[in-house]
Each structure stands twice: as C-alpha cells, then as structure tokens.
C-alpha cells in the first residue's frame, strides 16, 4: 500500500502519485500523517485521488481531524503502546459517530510503534518497543488480536533510518493469526523482500513517493514484496 501524507502534497500531485502507484502495482492508497492538516485540504486530496484511481482509499488518521467523508474505508485503530487513554480509546469514541455518518468501512487495527518512534510516537505519547525486544512487540500484537482487532501494524516511524527488523516481524507473525502490516523505513527492494519473507502481509511505503524517482522506487518495492524481478 502507498501512504500519502496530505500535509506534504497538493491535490494534483496526490492524484499523480496515486496513478503512478497504481501502475506500479500498489493495492490501495492510505491517506494520513502525524500532524494536523485542514479538513478542506484533506478532503481535496482524497477527492483528487478518488478521481484518479479506482483502488481503495483508506484513511490512516492521527486524530478525528483525519476523517474524510470521501474515502472508502478507515483504519479504526488503537495505539496499543500509548500511555495516553485518548489514543487508546478516546479518539475512537469521538470518531465512531463520524465514521458511521459518512458510511466509511471501519477496519479495526492494533497499532504498535517501534524503534525510534518518530513523530507518530511523540504525538501519540507512545513508549516505542525497542527493535531488540521482538517478544515484547509480539505480546502487544497478540493482545490486539485477543481484543478482536483484525490487523496488526508494526510502525518503525516515517522516514526511519532502519525498517522493522525481519526477526521482529517473524516473531510477531508466529504469535498472531491475523494479517501483519509493516511500515516505516522500507526504501529498497531488498528491504521489502526481507520483510515479506519474514511474514509481513502488507508493506506500506511512504517517504519514497516524495522522491523524483518515486514511480521506479514503488515498483521496485512491490517487486520485492512479490519476490520477483522488475
């Protein structure tokens, strides 16, 4: 999946990124970022992407301000290692009526921030799970599954220097029976292949789409996920 941060992009550029990503083989477009963006701008980005491609548009909100009526679905997620109840359940209570009103498909997800944590970790008041503690990440993930969540997302942080290690992915995958999403720091085909081989079901690319060679980069990463040559 390709992650588009609405704060860093204009609607026309978002449409172009979505088209290039679809051509490269991405399965869906996720829209969200770690900081605030105006509702009007968010709606404009979502509508531009929806006009450009016919693949699912899934909101990846950092707060209730990240909800747009024009998307197809929303990751209805809880930040499992936040110390602030707001990010565990508070924002979800406030956002649920909007999700219902807009007719968005809610997809429940346990969100776990790892490693450096990045901006998402700071904003979400999370205690990041160190990369060297895969069993701790697995315990968080299993708790999310037992609470009824349908997906687990291991987040290395936007622009992370290192992606989630294969050993951590493998350990978590061996604990859970629901799909595992990996995001943060995946910039190359080799890194994508390593994550997929370790058990990642979905890999999210974000920062690579901001480069001048974004179309080639996304294509390489998708080839890595599939374990194929370009």
N, C-alpha and C positions, 0 to 999 in steps of 0.2 A: 504494500500500500504506500501511496505517496502522501506525505504530510505537508500541507500548505499552511504557513503562518500568515494570517490575514494582516497582521501588523507590518509585515515586511514586503507586502505585494499590493499592486493595484489590480482592480478587476480585469482589465485587458491582459495584463501579464499572467494573472491567475488562470485565465482561460487558455493562454498559450502553454503554460506549464502543464495543465491538465491534458491538453491534446497530445503533447509530446510524451507524457507519462503513459497515456492510454496506448499510443502507438508502440511504446517500448514494452508493453505487456502488464502494466500495473492493474490490479484487480479492483481497486477502489481509491477514492480521494478522501483523505481525512483533513478536516479543517479545524485548526486551533493553535493556540500559542500559550505562553506562560504569563503574558502580561495583558493589560486591558486594551481593547480596541473598540471603537464606537460601534454601536448596533447597526447604524446605517451602512458603515463601511463593510462590516461582516456580512450583512445581507447582500450588498453589492457584489462581494467576492463569490458568495455561494451562488447567486443567480447567474453570474458570468460563467462559472464552471458548469452549471447545470445546462446552460445553453450550448456549451462547447462539447460536452461528452455525455454519453449515455451509460455511464457506470455509476455505482452507488456513491453518494456523497454522505460521509459520516462525520458528524460533529465530534470534536475532541476537546471539550470545554474545560477551561481552567476555573470557571465560575459560572454563575447563572447568566452573566453577560455574554457568554459564549454560545448561547442558544439562538438559532435562527429558524424561523418557520419554513424556510425554503429548502432545507436539507431533506434527505431521505430518512436518515437514522441518526442516533446519538449514542456514543459510548456512555452509558449510565454507570459511572464508575465511582468507586470509593478508594481514596488514597490510604492504603492499609497500614502504612508506617508513618502516618502523620500523628503529631501529638496534639493537634487541634481538632476537636469534635466537629468543627464546621466542615472540614474536608473529609471526614469520615462519613457523616450523615446529614449535617446541617444544610449544606448547599443542595443536596439531593432532595431534601424536603421542600425547599423553596422552588427548585426547578421542576419537580414532578408535575405540578399542575400545568406548567407551560408546555412540557413535553406532550401531555395528554391533549391540551387545547390545540396545539399545532399539528397533531396527528403524526408525530415523529415515531419511528420504531425505536424503542429503548433496548439497548444491548448491554446487559449487565457485565461489569468487568472489575476485577480486583487489580488496582494499580499499585506497583511497588517501585520505589525509587532506589537506585543502587549507586555505588561508586561515589563519584564527585557530587552527584545530585543535581548540579546546575541550577538554573533559575527556577525550575519547577520545584526543586527541593526546598529552596528558600521561601518561595511564595506559599507552598503547601505545608510549610513547617514540618517537614519530614525529617526523620533520622535515617539517612541513607544506609542501606545494608552494604557493608564493605564487600568488594569483589572476592576477597579471600574467605568469605563466610557463606559459601553456597548452601549449606544446610539451613542457615537462618532464612535465606530467601525462599527455600523450599517450604519451610514451616509457614511463612507468610502466605505463600501461594496455596498451600493445602487448606489453610484456614479460610481463604477466599472461596475455594471450591466447596468446602463444607457449609459455608454460609449461603450457597446457592448461586454463586456467580458463574457465568457461562464462559468467560475468558479470563486469562491472567496476562498482564502486561508487565514485562520487566523493562524498566526505563533507566538507561545509562546517562540520560541528560542530553539536551540539544547541544550539538557541537562537541560532545565528549571526546577527550583525547583517545580513549580506548573504548571499544564497544564491550558489551556484556560478554565475559569470557565463556568459551564453549563449555568448560567444566561446570560453571554455574547453570547454564542452560540445561545441560544434561542432567544435573542433579535435580533441578526443579521439575523437568519433564518426567523423570522417573517417579516423582511423588504424586503428580496430578493426572487426571484423566480428561481434562478439558483443554481446548486449544491454547497454545502459548504464543504470545506476541512479544517480539523483541524490538526495541527502538533505542536510538542514541548511539552515535559514533560509527555507524556502518557506512563506510565510504568507498569500499572496494569490492570487487567480485569475490576475492579470496575470503574477505571477512563475512560476506553474505553466505558463501558456501560453507564456511566453518560453523556459522550459526544454524543453518538449515540442517547440516549433518549432525549437529548436537541435539536437534529436536525441535527447533523453532518452527511453528506452523505458519506464522506470518512475520514478515520483516518490514518495518516501517522506515522509509527513507525521508529525510527532512532537509538538512542543510545542503546536500548535494544538488538540490534543484536550484539553488541560488547561484551556482557557478555558470560560467559561459558554456561549458560543455555538459550541461545538465542532462540533455537527452541521451547522450552517449553513456554518462555515468549511471543513470537509472537503468538503461538497457543492460549494462554490464552487471549491475547488482541483481537484476531479475534473472539473468543467465546464471549467476552464481547461486541463487536460490534454487533454480531448477537443475543445477549441476550440469549445465550444457555450455557449449562454446558459442560465441556470438555468431 
